[in-house]
């Protein structure tokens, strides 16, 4: 890991622990900009004062290589008080729009947590659908420890899912690009057409409609 990367800190959590909160959840999502597959959100409650083990290696998932995410994702799951996963399918994204679908996935992730969190820290977003004290943290996945942990769990979970879907929908390269709008992906869509897990609302400017061909 490069020394000039942003390093998540515990400032947000320590402030809340000092105010008497015990169970603080960090929440983040992955797959928001993809052309295919679900959006995945993770919610993670980490123990207070955890500065040992791999805690010092935690970064925003986008700053980590595959094996680093795999290793740190397993560590987070092992030491966390609780981990929740929520998803919004490609159908829900097309029906609701990306922002409501993102909040839906995050809400589902928070609802999976046991014990229920007393406060929620979210990367940028706020969740009016969740009746809990909360804060949207700008650059939370880069700066806030629990949100960064959630970003790693969400990314690791979704990448594994897209590798599995690649075996079902062969030829699109999902195991490599994970559904993002890479040149390979766009070329495969134009060559093979869309498949069952593509987000049709995201593809209007990429594919030619049959009635316009």
Secondary structure by P-SEA (a helix, b strand, c coil): cccccccccaaaaaaaaaacccbbbbbbcccccccbbbbbbbbbbbcccccccccccccccccccaaaaaaaaaaaaacccbbbbbbbcaaaaaaccaaaaaaaaaaaaaaaccccccbbbcccccccccccccccccccccccaaaaaaaaaaaaaaaaaaaaaaaaacccccccccccccaaaaaaaaacccccccccccccccccccccc
